[in-house]
Amino acid sequence: MKKGPIKIEPFRHPVTVDPQYADKTWKVLEDAIREIHNQNASGLSFEELYRNAYNMVLHKYGPRLYEGLIRTLTAHLTEVAKKIEEKEGAPFLRELKKRWDEHTKSSQMIRDILMYMDRTFVVQQQKTPVFTLGLELWRDVVVRNRAISERLLSIVSSLIMKERQGEVIERGLIKSVTQMLVELGHAVYVEDFEKPFLAAAAEFYRKEAQEYISSSDCPEYLRKAEARLGEEAERCGAYLEAASTEPKITRVVETELLKAQMTPLLEMEHSGLIALMRDDKFDDLSRLYCLMRRVDNGLATVRTMLCEHVKEVGRALVSDPERSKDPVEYVQALLDMRDKYERIITQAFADDKTFRNALNQAFEHFVNLNVRSPEFISLFIDDKLRRGIKGLSDTDVEGVLDKVMALFRYLQEKDVFEKYYKQHLAKRLLSGRTTSDDAERNLLVKLKTECGYQFTSKLESMFTDIKTSRDTMADFRNRLTETGKLEAELGGIDLQVQVLTTGSWPTQAPSKCNLPRELETACESFRTFYLSTHSGRRLTFQPNMGTADLRAVFGGGRRHELNVSTYQMCVLLLFNEADSLSYRDIAQATEIPTPDLKRALQSLACVKGRNVLRKEPAGKDVADSDVFFFNDKFTSKLIKVKISTVAATKEGESEKAETRQKVEEDRKPQIEAAIVRIMKARQRLDHNTIITEVTRQLQARFVPNPATIKKRIESLIEREFLARDGNDRKFYTYLA
């Protein structure tokens, strides 16, 4: 049997459709939709209704069904809108909520009946789905009905305003309204509610800010602003669309209550930022920090005010002549001031690094306004390490040194500090008056960590010299003991010689002084011993740096032990052979330099309570014609009496000038070395770049003056390390 293609033949009798079919079917569906809207759906057969809608679409009456649905829904919602319009206040919202709930429920039923149309006709013709159509018609016919929309916004805004003023409202009603708007589409919520809500809130808080600023101090204002921000966040969570509205309403409150009032708020005379810092109001400062962090440029403004205030207070401190009279008090005031603002930053400003940087910049600014700051910091350290830090443990002492190091970091002239520190350390080590070797070593480690090995190499050498000297003296005494010459060579003197390496210690010009015979013999004995064990070395004694302990007997057999300088010792021992001596006799016998001799005599004869000698005529100054007598009536409650040398006055100023001059001289080779390093690496550079690079390299020790750098460049050109470029005199070239 031969197979061929299958043919489908048409019906022999054509199918005819009732011309009234569409009208009749739609009438059934329309009546059913009305019953659904009237909440009478219980008697309907959803299966039959679905079949009717299915057949209409199947028989190409989809457009008729869809358009009829629109007309029916529109007519129904128009009647609903009229009923809602009749209500006022809270009943208006309740009626709106009730009708909305009914409409969404009805729309779901209608969607189920017309599901086949939704899946075929609506998709093919790109129409709006049935349920969405119901939402859109509700939006256009009800919600955006002018009478309803204006009243809706007015009532909701009024309720929210009442809540802001402290009244209790029915939050559920507002939530139902906002939820309805969200379900109608985010754009509906934003356009119809959120934008007007935010505009009204901005106006409200703008007026409230004016009221607050005129009636509250800064802390109270901040508390109110903080409370308002909390209220708005809570309100968003309770009945608004939090994800959309909360950041926007927060920005409105921040703008109106904080940003717009930031300057007058921070500058309030008796309660603004400066007053809060002055009075250590940590809680209020913390609140201010947290609130200003929310505002553009808020923290930057607070930071700038903090920095300027610290600079102002600091300038007043370092320029106060009374403060400068006492270096220890001066530095302690700086430390106390820094502690105060450090606490503010740590406790109130969340340990913000940007604020700490601003504080450091402010301190660096004013600490360097006083050229004596490096000297004073060194004197402060000297005082603490000589006298000790009473009542503090090793950990606390470490804390004090750390704070001092923080001040040290602010110094631009660290090399000046090094000069003074070396002088003060030398006096401590030579006099044996340091309270803690551990503290001395710890500070040295801190300086090395901060500035490098080169900064502390000579300081470490000073410690080495002291240790080596102790070992040398032990060997010296052992040698004399072994040879039986201890008494003969030293004559009962407890000689202590400290051998210092030239270059490691502060340079001292050799001073002439005739030592007593007994001491001279002992010193020569040590010289012979030392040079016999160290060939090629030279010893130069420095009596101006030494001290002595003398046992003295006064009238009535009173015995005291006098701690004096070597110069004072030389003067006092003269009175073992004479009861009175003129100034000229003493000067001739000792050959001590005149300024040093007069200061020594002032200390011995003119200081009340320490006048081992008497001077005629009496007075505070020493003249060449004065005569000095042994004061047999000297008495003291102490067995050991320290007689300090009177501080120099004019000489002290000259010493400061000399120290400054030494610093300037020491800087020259450092600047030249930096220039050569830079030029060797770069070969050719212009003048301004060299200035910048040299300053950058040396700023860890000091900030070189551009004029000084220029002079060093000229010096290097003269010595043929550099040359000016033949084509452009602004450029220099390196000569290998």
BAKE-691423 format. One record per residue (C-alpha): residue in three letters; x, y, z. Coordinates in steps of 0.001 Angstrom, whole numbers, plus 524288, in hexadecimal, padded with zeros to 5 digits. Example, Ala and Ser with C-alpha at 12.3 -4.5 7.8 and 13.67 -1.06 7.14 Angstrom:
<sites>
Ala8300C7EE6C81E78
Ser835667FBDC81BE4
</sites>
This chain:
<sites>
Met800008000080000
Lys805BE80CF37FBDA
Lys806778178280651
Gly803BE825A2802B6
Pro802ED832DA809E3
Ile7F7FB83485813E5
Lys7ED5983E4480FFF
Ile7E44D845A88196A
Glu7D75D848A381356
Pro7CE6A853B5817F2
Phe7C1688513D81EA9
Arg7B70684E44814D3
His7ADD58570D81C8A
Pro7B3C4864548208D
Val7B397867C782F38
Thr7AB70873BA83217
Val7ACB787C3A83E54
Asp7A1418835A84466
Pro7A2C3891DE840C4
Gln79E758957584E9A
Tyr7A84888C18854C3
Ala7B25389676858A7
Asp7A82789F9785E73
Lys7A18A894DD86615
Thr7AE2688F1886B29
Trp7B3C989C5786EE2
Lys7A6F889F9B875E0
Val7A8A28937687E2F
Leu7B6C4896DF8813A
Glu7B38E8A533883DC
Asp7A8D98A19C88D6F
Ala7B2248984989422
Ile7BC9C8A2F689561
Arg7B2828AC1989B72
Glu7AE828A19D8A51D
Ile7BCC889F8E8A89E
His7BE538AE308AB16
Asn7B2058ADDB8B36F
Gln7B7EB8A2D68BB88
Asn7AD798991A8B698
Ala7B67E88F418B02A
Ser7B21E8839B8B816
Gly7A71987FF78AEB6
Leu7AF7C880958A263
Ser7B4A9874E989AE4
Phe7C2D78785989847
Glu7C44186C7388F6F
Glu7B93487129886A6
Leu7BE1F87F18886B8
Tyr7CBF287A7D8833E
Arg7C62B8727B877DB
Asn7BEA187E41872CA
Ala7CAC8886CF87307
Tyr7D28B87BCF86CB6
Asn7C8A387A8686185
Met7C84C8892E85F0D
Val7D70B8897285D4E
Leu7D69F87D0185544
His7CC748831184C33
Lys7D4BB88F4E84A4A
Tyr7CCF0897FB85399
Gly7D8AC89ACF85C0E
Pro7D8A58A97F85913
Arg7CA2E8AA5F85C95
Leu7CCC58A35886979
Tyr7D8958ABB986CEA
Glu7D22B8B8CD8699F
Gly7C5CE8B4DA870CC
Leu7CDFD8B1B387CE3
Ile7D43F8BF3487C86
Arg7C6F98C60787B6D
Thr7C11E8BDFD88672
Leu7CCAB8C00B88FA9
Thr7CD408CE8B88CA6
Ala7BEB68D04F88F51
His7BFBF8C8B889C01
Leu7CBBF8D02B8A0C7
Thr7C55F8DD2189D6C
Glu7BA508D9B18A6DE
Val7C44C8D53F8B0FE
Ala7CB798E23C8AFC3
Lys7BED38E9AF8B27C
Lys7BC5A8E1E68BEDF
Ile7CA3E8E4418C39F
Glu7C9298F2CD8C0D1
Glu7BDA68F3C98CA0F
Lys7C6528F0BC8D5E4
Glu7CF2B8F9DA8DDB7
Gly7DB058F8008E69C
Ala7DDCD8EA7C8EBF6
Pro7D0EC8E4D38E691
Phe7D5CA8E8E28D91A
Leu7E1E78E0668DACE
Arg7D9F28D5258E04C
Glu7D0858D5B88D4BA
Leu7DC0A8D6318CB53
Lys7E24D8CA798D1F0
Lys7D57C8C2DB8D1E2
Arg7D2CE8C58D8C383
Trp7E0F48C25E8BFE0
Asp7E0588B5408C6BF
Glu7D3738B2188BFDA
His7D8F68B6388B2B6
Thr7E5488ADD28B3D0
Lys7DD1C8A20D8B7C5
Ser7D38F8A4448AC8B
Ser7DEAB8A6158A2E3
Gln7E453898ED8A6A1
Met7D71D8923C8A421
Ile7D5578991789721
Arg7E3338953189340
Asp7DFEA886EC8961A
Ile7D3C28879088D78
Leu7DB3288E1388249
Met7E78B885FE883D7
Tyr7E7028808F875E8
Met7E63A88E6587062
Asp7F1BF892288790D
Arg7F9EC8870D873A1
Thr7F6AD8888386534
Phe7F045894F586090
Val7F73289E0E86A38
Val804778982386731
Gln8026F898128586F
Gln7FD278A601857FB
Gln806B48AAE586259
Lys7FBC68AFF286AE5
Thr7FC548B2668798A
Pro7F9498A61788181
Val7EBFF8A5EF8882C
Phe7F0858A76F89633
Thr7FA408B212892B6
Leu7EF918B8BC88AD1
Gly7E7388B9198970A
Leu7F2638BF8389E97
Glu7F4D18C9938940C
Leu7E6778CD3689329
Trp7E5EC8CE738A208
Arg7F19F8D7698A137
Asp7EC1F8DFE18966D
Val7DDB88E02E89A40
Val7DECD8E01C8A91D
Val7EC2C8E3A18AE5B
Arg7EF248EE2F8A463
Asn7E1898F3A28A4DC
Arg7E4D6901988A84F
Ala7DB33902A48B37D
Ile7E0248F5F08B952
Ser7EEBA8F7DE8B705
Glu7EF0A9056E8BD26
Arg7E7119012F8C8E9
Leu7EF068F4B68CA6A
Leu7FBDC8FC2A8CAC7
Ser7F644906928D3C0
Ile7F0E58FCE38DD9C
Val7FD2B8F4588DDEE
Ser8060D900508DF15
Ser7FD82905B38E9FD
Leu7FE418F8F98F191
Ile80D088F8248F00A
Met80E4E906528F466
Lys8063E9036190084
Glu80F0B8F7F19039D
Arg81B279009C90243
Gln814E6909C790C0E
Gly813248FED8915D7
Glu805488FA1F91351
Val8019F8EBC991203
Ile7FBE08E81D904C9
Glu7F6538DBCD8FE8C
Arg8026B8D7368F75A
Gly7FB7A8CB968F142
Leu7F32A8D4848E8B2
Ile7FF148DB838E327
Lys806168CE9B8E12D
Ser7FA768C9508D964
Val7FAB08D5568D0A3
Thr809558D4F88CE41
Gln808DB8C64E8CC06
Met7FE0D8C8848C1E3
Leu806848D2948BAD9
Val812288C9638BADC
Glu809E78BE6D8B51A
Leu805578C7AB8AA88
Gly813998C94A8A6BE
His81FA98CF688ACBC
Ala81E7A8DB188A3AD
Val810A28DD7C8A8D3
Tyr815808DD4F8B6DA
Val820998E6988B38D
Glu8190A8F02D8AB13
Asp80C158F0598B23C
Phe810E98EFBE8C032
Glu81F868EFC78C2B2
Lys8234E8FC458BB8C
Pro818AD904AE8C1D4
Phe81B828FE2C8CEFD
Leu82A04901938CE0C
Ala8272490F858C9C7
Ala81DFA911778D55A
Ala827FE90B648DE91
Ala8329F914898D97D
Glu829F3920568DC20
Phe8268691B3E8E9AE
Tyr8349B918D78EDA5
Arg83926925A38E7B1
Lys8301F92CFF8F0D7
Glu83351924148FC42
Ala841E5926588FA37
Gln83FC5935068FB8B
Glu8382F932E690816
Tyr84279929A890DA3
Ile84E0D9323B90A36
Ser847E793E15910B3
Ser843899373E91D16
Ser84D7392C5191F9B
Asp85BD492B3E9227A
Cys864529226391A1E
Pro8633A915D792259
Glu8546E9173292388
Tyr85331919EB914E7
Leu85B3E90DC5911E2
Arg852C39055A91AAF
Lys8467790A4C913D4
Ala84C43907D990661
Glu850768FA3190A66
Ala842C58F77790F93
Arg83C788FC2B902EC
Leu845318F3678FAC7
Gly8416D8E7D890344
Glu832F58EB2390261
Glu8332E8EBF58F392
Ala83A6A8DF068F264
Glu830888D89C8FB7E
Arg825438DEC08F3ED
Cys82A6C8D9438E728
Gly82B238CBC48ED07
Ala81D5A8CCCC8F288
Tyr8152A8D15F8E707
Leu81D418D67C8DBB2
Glu8250B8CFB18D10C
Ala831A98CF448D8E6
Ala83AD58CB1B8CDFB
Ser836D78D6B98C5AF
Thr833068E1308CF73
Glu83C3F8DF888DAFF
Pro848E18E4098D454
Lys841938EF7C8CE26
Ile83AB28F4658DA67
Thr847698F2758E1F3
Arg84E3F8FB1A8D806
Val8438C9055B8D974
Val8450A905BB8E84D
Glu853E3905F78E73B
Thr8536F911028DD60
Glu849D2919A88E49E
Leu84DA99170F8F2C2
Leu85C48914FD8F11D
Lys8621D919848E45C
Ala85A879263E8E349
Gln85D5F929AE8F182
Met86B19923F68F258
Thr872CF930A78F334
Pro86A57937D18FD53
Leu8692B92B2090505
Leu877CA9286B905AC
Glu87B00936AA9085C
Met8719893899913C0
Glu879289410E91D3F
His876D893A0D92A10
Ser872FA92C7992572
Gly8788E92A46917D4
Leu883C092158913EA
Ile88E5D9298A91A75
Ala886E392A529274D
Leu8840F91BB192726
Met892809189892522
Arg896A09227192F66
Asp88D8791C5793978
Asp8905A90E21935A1
Lys8821C90B1893241
Phe8852C8FDCB92C6C
Asp877108F91792B0C
Asp872D39057092404
Leu87F009054691B78
Ser87C868F717917EB
Arg86E7D8FA5F91422
Leu87358905F190C24
Tyr87D508FD4890531
Cys8732F8F2DA901E8
Leu8698E8FCF08FCBE
Met8737B904CE8F4F5
Arg878648F8488EEC5
Arg86B148F77A8E80B
Val86CBC904B38E174
Asp874EF9083C8D596
Asn8812E90F748DA58
Gly87C3E90E0D8E852
Leu88827907298EDB0
Ala8912690F6A8E53E
Thr88B6291BAB8EB76
Val88CC5916128F935
Arg89ABB911F48F613
Thr89E4591F7D8F11B
Met89890926048FD35
Leu89FC191C769060A
Cys8AC8D91EF88FF08
Glu8AB3492DCF8FF66
His8A73992DA190DB4
Val8B2CB9251691185
Lys8BBE492DF3909D6
Glu8B675939E7910C0
Val8B7B0933E591E55
Gly8C52492E9691AF4
Arg8CA2593B99915CC
Ala8C5ED9422592268
Leu8CCEC937AB92A4A
Val8DA01937D59231C
Ser8DA76946AA92250
Asp8D773948B4930CB
Pro8E3FA94E6C936BD
Glu8E049949499443A
Arg8DF9293B6293F08
Ser8ECE993CA69389C
Lys8F33393FBB945B3
Asp8F16B931A0949E1
Pro8F46F927A893F16
Val8EED791C649470D
Glu8E2009237B9493A
Tyr8E1EA9279393AD7
Val8E32291994935DE
Gln8D9C19145094026
Ala8CFA091E2C93B7E
Leu8D18D9193092D8D
Leu8D00090B219321A
Asp8C3C690E60939E4
Met8BE1D9158D92E40
Arg8C0FD90A2692531
Asp8BB2C9007892EF9
Lys8AEBB9088592F7A
Tyr8AC7B90869920C5
Glu8B10A8FA5791F64
Arg8A66E8F6749291A
Ile89C5F8FE1E92166
Ile8A0308F743914BE
Thr8A0A68E9DA91B27
Gln8944B8EAC092358
Ala88BB98F3F491B7D
Phe890668F36790D63
Ala891268E48790BD4
Asp89FFE8E4DD90B77
Asp89EDA8EAEF8FDE7
Lys8AC3D8EAE78F74C
Thr8A90A8F7078EF5B
Phe8A69C8FE888FBF9
Arg8B3488F95F901CB
Asn8BA868FDD68F58C
Ala8B46C90B558F6EA
Leu8B88E90BC79053B
Asn8C671908049018A
Gln8C6DF912848F708
Ala8C23C91CBC900C2
Phe8CC67918C290ADA
Glu8D73E91892900CD
His8D3399264C8FCE2
Phe8D40992CDF90A19
Val8DE7F92499910D9
Asn8E837929589069C
Leu8E4479379890862
Asn8ECC1937C79149A
Val8FAE0935A091059
Arg8FE16930BC91E04
Ser8F4929255691D8B
Pro8FF5B91B5E91A47
Glu9075E92034925D9
Phe8FBA59203492F13
Ile8F7AF9124F92B60
Ser9058A90DC192E12
Leu905769150493B21
Phe8F88890E9893EA7
Ile8FE269011D93BF1
Asp90A43904D0943A1
Asp90207908FC94F42
Lys8FA1C8FC6894F2F
Leu905F28F39B94DD5
Arg90DD88FAFE9581D
Arg903528FCC39625E
Gly8FB348F0FF95EE3
Ile8EC988F05395C8A
Lys8E7288EEDD96A1D
Gly8DD0F8E47A96CD7
Leu8DD5F8DEA295F35
Ser8E01C8D09395B93
Asp8E93A8CCDA9506A
Thr8DD5F8CBA69478A
Asp8D8C58D95394B3A
Val8E6638DED894903
Glu8E62D8D87193BA6
Gly8D9368DF449391F
Val8DEEB8EC8B93CC6
Leu8EA778EA65933A7
Asp8E12F8E65E928AB
Lys8D9B38F31392A6D
Val8E6498FAEA92A10
Met8EA218F3B991DA0
Ala8DD3E8F7F6917A5
Leu8E17590625919F7
Phe8EEE4902ED91499
Arg8E8A18FE65907CF
Tyr8E2CD90BE4905FA
Leu8F0369124F90629
Gln8F551916DE8F91A
Glu902DD9191E8FEDD
Lys905C090BCC9047C
Asp9144A90E58902FF
Val91323919B790CA6
Phe90C909108991645
Glu917B9906DD91413
Lys921D59112B917B9
Tyr91B02914B29245E
Tyr917A5906A49279F
Lys925D8902C792615
Gln92A0090DA592F6F
His91FD090A0993990
Leu922858FB7C93858
Ala930FE8FE2893A27
Lys92E7B9056A946D7
Arg925B18FA8494BCF
Leu92F5C8EFE394898
Leu93B448F71494DBB
Ser934C18FB0195A66
Gly92E738EDA195C15
Arg9216A8F45695E51
Thr918BA8EC7595560
Thr90DF48E59F95CF2
Ser90C238DA21953BA
Asp915908D42494A03
Asp90A208CC9794447
Ala9029C8D924941BB
Glu90EB18DF2593B57
Arg9106D8D332932A3
Asn901F48D29D92F41
Leu902078E0C092B02
Leu90DFD8DE29922B3
Val906DC8D2E191C04
Lys8FB3C8DBBE91963
Leu904138E61F91368
Lys90ACE8DBEB90AF4
Thr8FDAA8D69E90661
Glu8F9218E46590324
Cys905568E9F78FCC1
Gly90E4B8DEAB8F966
Tyr91B718D9918FDFB
Gln9231C8E5998F9B6
Phe91B488EE2F902FA
Thr91EBA8E61090EFF
Ser92BFD8E03290BB9
Lys933868EA679137C
Leu929CB8E9C391EA8
Glu92BCF8DB1591F83
Ser93A7A8DD5291F5C
Met938E78E5F892B72
Phe932CA8DAA8932EA
Thr93DBB8D1C792E40
Asp947F38DB7E9332F
Ile941E28DBBE940C2
Lys941ED8CCEE941A4
Thr94FCE8CC1A93C69
Ser954228D67E94629
Arg94EEF8CE7D95191
Asp956958C2B394CC5
Thr962C48CB1194ABE
Met962038D0A395883
Ala9607B8C2FC95E11
Asp96CC68BE9B956A7
Phe973F58CAD395B4C
Arg970EC8C83A9699B
Asn974448B9DE96844
Arg9817F8BD799625D
Leu984908C6FA96D74
Thr980148BD1797799
Glu988798B255971B5
Thr9948B8BB1F9718F
Gly991C78C07F97F34
Lys991358CE8597A20
Leu982C08D15497CA4
Glu984EB8DA6B9883E
Ala991508E06A982CC
Glu98B838E3A69759A
Leu97DD38E7DC979BD
Gly9807D8ECC398788
Gly973188E8D998C6D
Ile96BEF8EF6398119
Asp960BC8E77C97B52
Leu964138EB1896D5C
Gln95A158E86F962CB
Val95E5C8EB68954E4
Gln955238EA2294960
Val95C038E8C793C60
Leu953DB8EEB5931A0
Thr9556E8ECAC9230F
Thr957C98F96A91BDD
Gly94CE18FB8791214
Ser942BC8F39091962
Trp9410D8FD5D9245E
Pro93DAF90BD4923C8
Thr94A0D913009202C
Gln9500891ADB92B33
Ala95B2792468929B9
Pro9664992015932C0
Ser965FD928AC93ED9
Lys971D792BED94702
Cys971249290D9557D
Asn97BC39269495FB0
Leu9776091A73966D9
Pro97B749182197506
Arg98856910C097633
Glu982049047497B88
Leu97853903E19705E
Glu982929074696644
Thr98AE88FBC596AD9
Ala97F458F28296A1E
Cys97BB08F73A95C6E
Glu989A48F5839578C
Ser989CD8E7BE95D20
Phe97D6E8E48C95573
Arg982FF8EAF49492B
Thr98F308E26894A0C
Phe986F18D63294BE5
Tyr97D918D951940DD
Leu987CE8DCFE936C2
Ser98FA58D0EA93A14
Thr984128C8569369E
His97F1B8D05F92B09
Ser989E78D463921D5
Gly987E08DF6891850
Arg97D7A8E6429207F
Arg97D958F36E92736
Leu976CC8F74E933D8
Thr9722A905219368D
Phe96BF99077A943CB
Gln95FAC90FE394419
Pro95E479152E951FC
Asn952C691D9494DD0
Met94AB19111F94C0E
Gly94E2890A9F95901
Thr948A090A2D966C8
Ala94E389074597428
Asp949B090351981C7
Leu9510290A4698CC2
Arg950869073F99B4B
Ala95062914289A2A4
Val951149174B9B142
Phe94B10923F79B624
Gly94A6392A8F9C36C
Gly9464B921F59CEA7
Gly94AD7915F59C74B
Arg93F479161D9BDF3
Arg9423C90D119B2A6
His93C3190DEC9A533
Glu93ECA9078999831
Leu93EB4911C098D74
Asn93B5E90DD897F89
Val941D091821976E0
Ser9473391A2F96940
Thr955B391845966A3
Tyr9577292713965E8
Gln950B8928EA9731E
Met9593791E1A978CC
Cys96598925089743E
Val960FC9319197AD7
Leu95CE992B29987AC
Leu9697A9235D9894B
Leu971179302D98939
Phe96A9D9336299641
Asn9716C927AF99CA5
Glu97D889305D99CEF
Ala9776793DDE99EE8
Asp96B859436E9A5E4
Ser969C094E7299C11
Leu96D76950A798DE9
Ser96B2095BAF98464
Tyr964D69596397741
Arg971D695C1B970A3
Asp978C29522D97956
Ile96ED0947B7975E0
Ala96F7394AF096760
Gln97E4994A5096772
Ala97EAB93D8F96F0B
Thr974829363596700
Glu9756393CE595991
Ile967019398E95796
Pro9610A9418394C48
Thr95B3E94E21951B3
Pro94CBB94BA794E9C
Asp94D6F93DF195458
Leu954E29427096063
Lys94B2F94D479637A
Arg93FCE943FD96218
Ala9468C93A2496B00
Leu94905944999754A
Gln93B189499797426
Ser9363F93BD7976DA
Leu93EFF93A63982C8
Ala93D5C947CE988E8
Cys930F694E63983E9
Val92656943EF98454
Lys91EC1943D999113
Gly91F4B936CA99801
Arg92B049328298FEE
Asn934D993D22993E2
Val940AE934F09978D
Leu9489E9416A99585
Arg9461D94F78999A0
Lys9489A95AF6990AB
Glu94C58968CD9940E
Pro9464E9718D9905E
Ala93986969E699072
Gly931BF96959983C5
Lys92C9A960969790B
Asp9374D9634E96F25
Val945D39606D96FE9
Ala94F7296B8896D93
Asp95E0A96AEB96B81
Ser9602D9721C9786D
Asp95820968AC980BB
Val95DF4960ED98BEB
Phe958EE9536D98FC5
Phe9590F94CEC99D33
Phe9567393F039A194
Asn948F393F389A7F3
Asp94B52937D59B48B
Lys93D12939FC9B876
Phe93768932DE9ACBA
Thr92CD3929559B09D
Ser922D2920CE9A9CE
Lys918B3916F09ADD7
Leu91E4690DC79A395
Ile92AD39062C9A4F1
Lys92CA0905E699641
Val92B8A913769906C
Lys92B4F915A1981C6
Ile93059922DF97D84
Ser92B9E9253496FBE
Thr932D492E88966F3
Val92B8F93B329644E
Ala925F793AAC956A4
Ala92C229437494C94
Thr9242594EE994785
Lys92A8B9559593C09
Glu9337E94A1993A71
Gly9275E9417E93960
Glu9225E9499B92E08
Ser92F88948AB9275E
Glu92F4E939EE92976
Lys9220693941922B9
Ala927439415B91771
Glu933309388E916D1
Thr92A9392C69916A6
Arg922779323790BA3
Gln92ED79357A9041B
Lys933E692798905DD
Val927059224E900D9
Glu927CE92AF48F4CF
Glu935BC926898F257
Asp931FA9183C8F3CC
Arg926F891A018EA08
Lys92FEC91E678DF07
Pro93648911298DC34
Gln9291590A5D8DDA2
Ile92308913718D37F
Glu92EA0911AC8CA61
Ala92E21902E68CBDA
Ala91FA3902F68C85B
Ile9222590B7E8BC58
Val92CFD902818B79C
Arg924B28F6448B9C8
Ile919848FC0D8B202
Met921EF9012C8A6E2
Lys929B48F48E8A5F5
Ala91CFA8ED2C8A3E6
Arg9169A8F70989AC0
Gln922A88FD02893F8
Arg91B509095388FBA
Leu910FE9110989750
Asp90B4C91E9D8980E
His90D0C9271F8A416
Asn8FF2E9260C8A981
Thr8FEFF917388A877
Ile90BC6916558AFFF
Ile9060F91F0B8BABC
Thr8F9F49165E8BB88
Glu9018D909898BBA8
Val90B7790E268C5C2
Thr900929130B8CEAB
Arg8F96B906118CD5E
Gln9058E8FE2B8D0AD
Leu9098B9063F8DC73
Gln8FC5F9098B8E274
Ala8FD618FE068EBD4
Arg9086A9057A8F2C2
Phe905FC913AD8EF24
Val8FFAA91C278E4CC
Pro90AC4922A68DD3F
Asn909AB930C78D91D
Pro90926932418CA29
Ala9133093D3D8CB14
Thr91C6D9342C8D275
Ile91A80929798C838
Lys91DCF933578BDA8
Lys92A80936FC8C4AF
Arg92E47928A38C5D2
Ile92BBA926E38B73B
Glu934B9932618B481
Ser93F0592C548BD50
Leu93E1191F528B619
Ile93F60926628A90D
Glu94BB792D228ADFC
Arg9513E91FF28B21B
Glu94D6891A378A4D1
Phe94387910468A9AA
Leu938FD916F68A18C
Ala9389E91FFA895D6
Arg92E82928FD88FF4
Asp9287B9246088341
Gly92E1A92BF5877CA
Asn920F292D08870F6
Asp9184F9302C87CA9
Arg91E0F936118890E
Lys9125A9317089111
Phe9175D9239288F52
Tyr9230091D06895BF
Thr92AAE9111E8915E
Tyr932399076C899A0
Leu940D49067589762
Ala9457F8F87B89978
</sites>
